[in-house]
Amino acid sequence: MKRHLKIGTRESELAVWQASHVQKLLKEIGVDSELIFIKSEGDIDTKTPLYELGVQGIFTKTLDAALLNNRIDMAVHSMKDVPTQPATGIKLAAVLKRASYKDILVFKGKRKDIESALNDEHSTFRIATSSIRRKAQWLHRYPNHQIENLRGNVNTRLRKIDENNWNGAIFAAAGLERIHLRPENSIDLDWMLPAPAQGAITISCRENDDISLSAASLLNDEATKICTKIERDFLRTLLGGCSTPISALAVFENNKIVFKGNVCGVDGKETFDIYNEADVENYNDLGVNAAEKLLQNKEAKKIIYDIRNAK
């Protein structure tokens, strides 16, 4: 096996943590490596809302190019940012054990006041997020609230909460927890379904690089790989990208895999949920079947059609 691998990563603190974690795991199995820092298009433009950028692959395609040009041997990504159809010549080689899949609200003020206001249907909060999925789910639950755009790495987004007249902002729990930045003034949003593969880290390699593929495969967590496959199958079947109001979560429960998914209108006024389950040995079509079942609903199908054809 090759003794020295080049691991590509974005330059944000979270991305570097993820790549360093992979480097540490490789070292534990006797594989030497170094980090190669690459700035992505999504890191350069930190002002335009993601859903206005045509963002599918915006955080991954620069690393894809580095892989295909042999500048790096592995690329480490937050799996929710990875398009469901890999670039030609690239293969998802491993999925690491998932951390929290939940979204959280980081808020200003006293916890009891925030929790009370969130139970008041007439409250008028200002909540920040760049995610169209989070925006749609939030507005469905709190139609009187105002959503503000929030871009940048997690450190920048946390700082902007203090700098602006917002009541709070929505984050992925895993991102803040991995780099020990989750504030005490935060609440798990147990009702919010996550993005497909949220909380999971994946490693991409060139599909003809057997040595890198073999090394990465030793880090794979099979349970996480199965659940994220189901979620991404659901997303792909609906033809959604990583900036669409489509959510999905698959979990092992007893001897079954339980799947929950939904699609929301961009304005949050309509939401359509789907539930499906399968025995562990029969999971392969669970995400596809859930998507096809959802498409049988005419109203849901119209929302999905509008998403597919949005400019």
TORKOL-4160 file (C-alpha; in steps of 0.2 Angstrom, whole numbers, padded with zeros to 4 digits, m for minus):
311
<pt num="1" X="0000" Y="0000" Z="0000"/>
<pt num="2" X="0006" Y="0018" Z="m0004"/>
<pt num="3" X="0014" Y="0025" Z="0011"/>
<pt num="4" X="0010" Y="0043" Z="0008"/>
<pt num="5" X="m0007" Y="0050" Z="0003"/>
<pt num="6" X="m0012" Y="0068" Z="m0001"/>
<pt num="7" X="m0028" Y="0073" Z="0007"/>
<pt num="8" X="m0037" Y="0088" Z="m0001"/>
<pt num="9" X="m0048" Y="0099" Z="0010"/>
<pt num="10" X="m0056" Y="0116" Z="0010"/>
<pt num="11" X="m0048" Y="0129" Z="0022"/>
<pt num="12" X="m0062" Y="0132" Z="0034"/>
<pt num="13" X="m0059" Y="0126" Z="0052"/>
<pt num="14" X="m0073" Y="0113" Z="0051"/>
<pt num="15" X="m0066" Y="0106" Z="0034"/>
<pt num="16" X="m0048" Y="0105" Z="0041"/>
<pt num="17" X="m0055" Y="0096" Z="0056"/>
<pt num="18" X="m0063" Y="0083" Z="0046"/>
<pt num="19" X="m0048" Y="0081" Z="0035"/>
<pt num="20" X="m0037" Y="0080" Z="0050"/>
<pt num="21" X="m0048" Y="0067" Z="0057"/>
<pt num="22" X="m0046" Y="0056" Z="0042"/>
<pt num="23" X="m0027" Y="0059" Z="0043"/>
<pt num="24" X="m0027" Y="0053" Z="0061"/>
<pt num="25" X="m0038" Y="0037" Z="0056"/>
<pt num="26" X="m0026" Y="0033" Z="0042"/>
<pt num="27" X="m0011" Y="0035" Z="0053"/>
<pt num="28" X="m0019" Y="0022" Z="0065"/>
<pt num="29" X="m0019" Y="0009" Z="0051"/>
<pt num="30" X="m0001" Y="0013" Z="0046"/>
<pt num="31" X="m0004" Y="0025" Z="0031"/>
<pt num="32" X="0006" Y="0041" Z="0031"/>
<pt num="33" X="m0003" Y="0057" Z="0023"/>
<pt num="34" X="m0002" Y="0076" Z="0022"/>
<pt num="35" X="m0016" Y="0089" Z="0020"/>
<pt num="36" X="m0017" Y="0099" Z="0004"/>
<pt num="37" X="m0028" Y="0115" Z="0006"/>
<pt num="38" X="m0039" Y="0121" Z="m0008"/>
<pt num="39" X="m0051" Y="0135" Z="m0009"/>
<pt num="40" X="m0068" Y="0131" Z="m0016"/>
<pt num="41" X="m0080" Y="0142" Z="m0025"/>
<pt num="42" X="m0092" Y="0141" Z="m0011"/>
<pt num="43" X="m0079" Y="0149" Z="0001"/>
<pt num="44" X="m0075" Y="0163" Z="m0011"/>
<pt num="45" X="m0093" Y="0170" Z="m0013"/>
<pt num="46" X="m0099" Y="0171" Z="0005"/>
<pt num="47" X="m0113" Y="0184" Z="0002"/>
<pt num="48" X="m0125" Y="0177" Z="m0011"/>
<pt num="49" X="m0138" Y="0165" Z="m0004"/>
<pt num="50" X="m0133" Y="0147" Z="m0008"/>
<pt num="51" X="m0150" Y="0144" Z="m0017"/>
<pt num="52" X="m0146" Y="0158" Z="m0029"/>
<pt num="53" X="m0129" Y="0151" Z="m0034"/>
<pt num="54" X="m0134" Y="0135" Z="m0042"/>
<pt num="55" X="m0125" Y="0127" Z="m0028"/>
<pt num="56" X="m0125" Y="0108" Z="m0032"/>
<pt num="57" X="m0107" Y="0103" Z="m0030"/>
<pt num="58" X="m0101" Y="0121" Z="m0026"/>
<pt num="59" X="m0091" Y="0115" Z="m0011"/>
<pt num="60" X="m0084" Y="0099" Z="m0020"/>
<pt num="61" X="m0080" Y="0102" Z="m0038"/>
<pt num="62" X="m0064" Y="0111" Z="m0035"/>
<pt num="63" X="m0058" Y="0096" Z="m0025"/>
<pt num="64" X="m0065" Y="0085" Z="m0038"/>
<pt num="65" X="m0054" Y="0094" Z="m0051"/>
<pt num="66" X="m0039" Y="0092" Z="m0040"/>
<pt num="67" X="m0042" Y="0073" Z="m0038"/>
<pt num="68" X="m0044" Y="0071" Z="m0057"/>
<pt num="69" X="m0028" Y="0081" Z="m0060"/>
<pt num="70" X="m0018" Y="0070" Z="m0048"/>
<pt num="71" X="m0015" Y="0084" Z="m0036"/>
<pt num="72" X="m0023" Y="0075" Z="m0022"/>
<pt num="73" X="m0027" Y="0056" Z="m0018"/>
<pt num="74" X="m0042" Y="0059" Z="m0007"/>
<pt num="75" X="m0055" Y="0073" Z="m0005"/>
<pt num="76" X="m0064" Y="0074" Z="0012"/>
<pt num="77" X="m0081" Y="0082" Z="0012"/>
<pt num="78" X="m0097" Y="0085" Z="0023"/>
<pt num="79" X="m0107" Y="0072" Z="0014"/>
<pt num="80" X="m0123" Y="0083" Z="0013"/>
<pt num="81" X="m0113" Y="0094" Z="0001"/>
<pt num="82" X="m0108" Y="0080" Z="m0011"/>
<pt num="83" X="m0119" Y="0079" Z="m0027"/>
<pt num="84" X="m0129" Y="0062" Z="m0028"/>
<pt num="85" X="m0120" Y="0059" Z="m0045"/>
<pt num="86" X="m0101" Y="0059" Z="m0043"/>
<pt num="87" X="m0091" Y="0067" Z="m0056"/>
<pt num="88" X="m0085" Y="0055" Z="m0070"/>
<pt num="89" X="m0069" Y="0046" Z="m0064"/>
<pt num="90" X="m0073" Y="0049" Z="m0045"/>
<pt num="91" X="m0079" Y="0037" Z="m0033"/>
<pt num="92" X="m0086" Y="0038" Z="m0015"/>
<pt num="93" X="m0074" Y="0027" Z="m0006"/>
<pt num="94" X="m0080" Y="0028" Z="0012"/>
<pt num="95" X="m0092" Y="0035" Z="0024"/>
<pt num="96" X="m0086" Y="0038" Z="0042"/>
<pt num="97" X="m0097" Y="0035" Z="0057"/>
<pt num="98" X="m0110" Y="0048" Z="0058"/>
<pt num="99" X="m0111" Y="0061" Z="0071"/>
<pt num="100" X="m0127" Y="0071" Z="0076"/>
<pt num="101" X="m0139" Y="0073" Z="0061"/>
<pt num="102" X="m0149" Y="0087" Z="0070"/>
<pt num="103" X="m0151" Y="0105" Z="0066"/>
<pt num="104" X="m0150" Y="0117" Z="0081"/>
<pt num="105" X="m0155" Y="0135" Z="0085"/>
<pt num="106" X="m0141" Y="0146" Z="0092"/>
<pt num="107" X="m0151" Y="0160" Z="0100"/>
<pt num="108" X="m0149" Y="0177" Z="0109"/>
<pt num="109" X="m0157" Y="0181" Z="0126"/>
<pt num="110" X="m0163" Y="0169" Z="0140"/>
<pt num="111" X="m0168" Y="0151" Z="0136"/>
<pt num="112" X="m0185" Y="0152" Z="0144"/>
<pt num="113" X="m0189" Y="0168" Z="0134"/>
<pt num="114" X="m0184" Y="0159" Z="0118"/>
<pt num="115" X="m0193" Y="0143" Z="0122"/>
<pt num="116" X="m0209" Y="0153" Z="0127"/>
<pt num="117" X="m0209" Y="0163" Z="0111"/>
<pt num="118" X="m0206" Y="0147" Z="0100"/>
<pt num="119" X="m0222" Y="0140" Z="0108"/>
<pt num="120" X="m0231" Y="0156" Z="0103"/>
<pt num="121" X="m0239" Y="0156" Z="0086"/>
<pt num="122" X="m0239" Y="0175" Z="0085"/>
<pt num="123" X="m0221" Y="0178" Z="0089"/>
<pt num="124" X="m0211" Y="0187" Z="0076"/>
<pt num="125" X="m0193" Y="0182" Z="0077"/>
<pt num="126" X="m0179" Y="0185" Z="0064"/>
<pt num="127" X="m0170" Y="0169" Z="0061"/>
<pt num="128" X="m0154" Y="0168" Z="0050"/>
<pt num="129" X="m0149" Y="0154" Z="0038"/>
<pt num="130" X="m0143" Y="0152" Z="0020"/>
<pt num="131" X="m0152" Y="0134" Z="0018"/>
<pt num="132" X="m0168" Y="0134" Z="0008"/>
<pt num="133" X="m0172" Y="0118" Z="0017"/>
<pt num="134" X="m0171" Y="0126" Z="0034"/>
<pt num="135" X="m0180" Y="0141" Z="0028"/>
<pt num="136" X="m0194" Y="0131" Z="0021"/>
<pt num="137" X="m0196" Y="0120" Z="0037"/>
<pt num="138" X="m0195" Y="0135" Z="0048"/>
<pt num="139" X="m0208" Y="0146" Z="0039"/>
<pt num="140" X="m0220" Y="0131" Z="0039"/>
<pt num="141" X="m0219" Y="0130" Z="0057"/>
<pt num="142" X="m0217" Y="0149" Z="0061"/>
<pt num="143" X="m0225" Y="0158" Z="0046"/>
<pt num="144" X="m0224" Y="0175" Z="0055"/>
<pt num="145" X="m0205" Y="0174" Z="0056"/>
<pt num="146" X="m0193" Y="0183" Z="0045"/>
<pt num="147" X="m0178" Y="0174" Z="0038"/>
<pt num="148" X="m0161" Y="0182" Z="0035"/>
<pt num="149" X="m0147" Y="0176" Z="0024"/>
<pt num="150" X="m0132" Y="0170" Z="0033"/>
<pt num="151" X="m0116" Y="0164" Z="0024"/>
<pt num="152" X="m0098" Y="0160" Z="0029"/>
<pt num="153" X="m0089" Y="0147" Z="0039"/>
<pt num="154" X="m0096" Y="0142" Z="0056"/>
<pt num="155" X="m0085" Y="0155" Z="0065"/>
<pt num="156" X="m0091" Y="0169" Z="0054"/>
<pt num="157" X="m0109" Y="0164" Z="0056"/>
<pt num="158" X="m0108" Y="0163" Z="0075"/>
<pt num="159" X="m0100" Y="0181" Z="0075"/>
<pt num="160" X="m0114" Y="0188" Z="0064"/>
<pt num="161" X="m0127" Y="0183" Z="0076"/>
<pt num="162" X="m0120" Y="0195" Z="0088"/>
<pt num="163" X="m0117" Y="0209" Z="0075"/>
<pt num="164" X="m0135" Y="0208" Z="0069"/>
<pt num="165" X="m0152" Y="0211" Z="0075"/>
<pt num="166" X="m0157" Y="0193" Z="0074"/>
<pt num="167" X="m0165" Y="0182" Z="0087"/>
<pt num="168" X="m0155" Y="0167" Z="0082"/>
<pt num="169" X="m0148" Y="0156" Z="0068"/>
<pt num="170" X="m0149" Y="0138" Z="0062"/>
<pt num="171" X="m0134" Y="0127" Z="0062"/>
<pt num="172" X="m0130" Y="0109" Z="0060"/>
<pt num="173" X="m0126" Y="0102" Z="0077"/>
<pt num="174" X="m0111" Y="0091" Z="0070"/>
<pt num="175" X="m0102" Y="0105" Z="0063"/>
<pt num="176" X="m0101" Y="0115" Z="0079"/>
<pt num="177" X="m0099" Y="0101" Z="0090"/>
<pt num="178" X="m0084" Y="0094" Z="0080"/>
<pt num="179" X="m0074" Y="0110" Z="0083"/>
<pt num="180" X="m0081" Y="0113" Z="0100"/>
<pt num="181" X="m0090" Y="0129" Z="0096"/>
<pt num="182" X="m0108" Y="0124" Z="0101"/>
<pt num="183" X="m0114" Y="0138" Z="0112"/>
<pt num="184" X="m0124" Y="0134" Z="0128"/>
<pt num="185" X="m0137" Y="0146" Z="0121"/>
<pt num="186" X="m0143" Y="0133" Z="0108"/>
<pt num="187" X="m0158" Y="0121" Z="0106"/>
<pt num="188" X="m0160" Y="0105" Z="0097"/>
<pt num="189" X="m0173" Y="0106" Z="0083"/>
<pt num="190" X="m0180" Y="0089" Z="0085"/>
<pt num="191" X="m0194" Y="0093" Z="0074"/>
<pt num="192" X="m0183" Y="0098" Z="0059"/>
<pt num="193" X="m0179" Y="0084" Z="0047"/>
<pt num="194" X="m0161" Y="0086" Z="0041"/>
<pt num="195" X="m0153" Y="0087" Z="0024"/>
<pt num="196" X="m0149" Y="0070" Z="0017"/>
<pt num="197" X="m0132" Y="0063" Z="0024"/>
<pt num="198" X="m0131" Y="0077" Z="0037"/>
<pt num="199" X="m0118" Y="0074" Z="0050"/>
<pt num="200" X="m0108" Y="0061" Z="0039"/>
<pt num="201" X="m0091" Y="0063" Z="0032"/>
<pt num="202" X="m0086" Y="0055" Z="0016"/>
<pt num="203" X="m0070" Y="0052" Z="0007"/>
<pt num="204" X="m0069" Y="0053" Z="m0012"/>
<pt num="205" X="m0055" Y="0045" Z="m0023"/>
<pt num="206" X="m0051" Y="0042" Z="m0041"/>
<pt num="207" X="m0060" Y="0027" Z="m0046"/>
<pt num="208" X="m0044" Y="0019" Z="m0054"/>
<pt num="209" X="m0034" Y="0022" Z="m0039"/>
<pt num="210" X="m0034" Y="0005" Z="m0030"/>
<pt num="211" X="m0022" Y="0010" Z="m0017"/>
<pt num="212" X="m0031" Y="0025" Z="m0011"/>
<pt num="213" X="m0048" Y="0016" Z="m0012"/>
<pt num="214" X="m0042" Y="0002" Z="m0002"/>
<pt num="215" X="m0035" Y="0013" Z="0012"/>
<pt num="216" X="m0051" Y="0023" Z="0013"/>
<pt num="217" X="m0062" Y="0008" Z="0013"/>
<pt num="218" X="m0054" Y="0003" Z="0030"/>
<pt num="219" X="m0062" Y="0018" Z="0037"/>
<pt num="220" X="m0079" Y="0015" Z="0031"/>
<pt num="221" X="m0094" Y="0013" Z="0044"/>
<pt num="222" X="m0107" Y="0001" Z="0035"/>
<pt num="223" X="m0122" Y="0007" Z="0045"/>
<pt num="224" X="m0119" Y="0025" Z="0041"/>
<pt num="225" X="m0116" Y="0021" Z="0023"/>
<pt num="226" X="m0132" Y="0011" Z="0022"/>
<pt num="227" X="m0142" Y="0026" Z="0030"/>
<pt num="228" X="m0134" Y="0039" Z="0019"/>
<pt num="229" X="m0137" Y="0029" Z="0003"/>
<pt num="230" X="m0155" Y="0028" Z="0007"/>
<pt num="231" X="m0157" Y="0047" Z="0010"/>
<pt num="232" X="m0147" Y="0051" Z="m0005"/>
<pt num="233" X="m0157" Y="0039" Z="m0016"/>
<pt num="234" X="m0172" Y="0048" Z="m0010"/>
<pt num="235" X="m0164" Y="0065" Z="m0015"/>
<pt num="236" X="m0158" Y="0059" Z="m0032"/>
<pt num="237" X="m0175" Y="0051" Z="m0037"/>
<pt num="238" X="m0183" Y="0068" Z="m0033"/>
<pt num="239" X="m0169" Y="0076" Z="m0043"/>
<pt num="240" X="m0165" Y="0088" Z="m0029"/>
<pt num="241" X="m0148" Y="0095" Z="m0026"/>
<pt num="242" X="m0140" Y="0100" Z="m0009"/>
<pt num="243" X="m0149" Y="0117" Z="m0009"/>
<pt num="244" X="m0167" Y="0111" Z="m0011"/>
<pt num="245" X="m0181" Y="0110" Z="0002"/>
<pt num="246" X="m0179" Y="0091" Z="0002"/>
<pt num="247" X="m0176" Y="0082" Z="0019"/>
<pt num="248" X="m0172" Y="0064" Z="0023"/>
<pt num="249" X="m0167" Y="0053" Z="0038"/>
<pt num="250" X="m0164" Y="0034" Z="0039"/>
<pt num="251" X="m0161" Y="0026" Z="0055"/>
<pt num="252" X="m0159" Y="0008" Z="0062"/>
<pt num="253" X="m0173" Y="0004" Z="0074"/>
<pt num="254" X="m0173" Y="m0014" Z="0081"/>
<pt num="255" X="m0172" Y="m0025" Z="0066"/>
<pt num="256" X="m0178" Y="m0012" Z="0054"/>
<pt num="257" X="m0173" Y="0003" Z="0045"/>
<pt num="258" X="m0185" Y="0018" Z="0047"/>
<pt num="259" X="m0185" Y="0032" Z="0034"/>
<pt num="260" X="m0193" Y="0049" Z="0035"/>
<pt num="261" X="m0193" Y="0062" Z="0022"/>
<pt num="262" X="m0202" Y="0078" Z="0016"/>
<pt num="263" X="m0202" Y="0091" Z="0003"/>
<pt num="264" X="m0208" Y="0109" Z="0006"/>
<pt num="265" X="m0213" Y="0123" Z="m0004"/>
<pt num="266" X="m0199" Y="0136" Z="m0004"/>
<pt num="267" X="m0211" Y="0148" Z="0005"/>
<pt num="268" X="m0215" Y="0135" Z="0018"/>
<pt num="269" X="m0233" Y="0136" Z="0016"/>
<pt num="270" X="m0235" Y="0117" Z="0010"/>
<pt num="271" X="m0225" Y="0102" Z="0016"/>
<pt num="272" X="m0227" Y="0084" Z="0011"/>
<pt num="273" X="m0220" Y="0070" Z="0023"/>
<pt num="274" X="m0217" Y="0052" Z="0019"/>
<pt num="275" X="m0213" Y="0037" Z="0030"/>
<pt num="276" X="m0206" Y="0021" Z="0025"/>
<pt num="277" X="m0198" Y="0006" Z="0033"/>
<pt num="278" X="m0189" Y="m0010" Z="0028"/>
<pt num="279" X="m0181" Y="m0025" Z="0036"/>
<pt num="280" X="m0162" Y="m0023" Z="0037"/>
<pt num="281" X="m0159" Y="m0036" Z="0024"/>
<pt num="282" X="m0171" Y="m0027" Z="0011"/>
<pt num="283" X="m0166" Y="m0009" Z="0013"/>
<pt num="284" X="m0159" Y="m0006" Z="m0005"/>
<pt num="285" X="m0174" Y="0002" Z="m0013"/>
<pt num="286" X="m0181" Y="0010" Z="0003"/>
<pt num="287" X="m0176" Y="0028" Z="m0002"/>
<pt num="288" X="m0181" Y="0026" Z="m0021"/>
<pt num="289" X="m0198" Y="0018" Z="m0015"/>
<pt num="290" X="m0201" Y="0033" Z="m0003"/>
<pt num="291" X="m0198" Y="0046" Z="m0017"/>
<pt num="292" X="m0209" Y="0037" Z="m0029"/>
<pt num="293" X="m0223" Y="0036" Z="m0017"/>
<pt num="294" X="m0221" Y="0054" Z="m0013"/>
<pt num="295" X="m0222" Y="0058" Z="m0032"/>
<pt num="296" X="m0239" Y="0050" Z="m0032"/>
<pt num="297" X="m0246" Y="0065" Z="m0023"/>
<pt num="298" X="m0251" Y="0078" Z="m0036"/>
<pt num="299" X="m0248" Y="0093" Z="m0025"/>
<pt num="300" X="m0231" Y="0086" Z="m0019"/>
<pt num="301" X="m0226" Y="0082" Z="m0037"/>
<pt num="302" X="m0230" Y="0100" Z="m0042"/>
<pt num="303" X="m0218" Y="0107" Z="m0029"/>
<pt num="304" X="m0205" Y="0095" Z="m0035"/>
<pt num="305" X="m0208" Y="0100" Z="m0053"/>
<pt num="306" X="m0206" Y="0118" Z="m0048"/>
<pt num="307" X="m0189" Y="0114" Z="m0039"/>
<pt num="308" X="m0182" Y="0105" Z="m0054"/>
<pt num="309" X="m0187" Y="0119" Z="m0066"/>
<pt num="310" X="m0182" Y="0134" Z="m0054"/>
<pt num="311" X="m0169" Y="0146" Z="m0062"/>
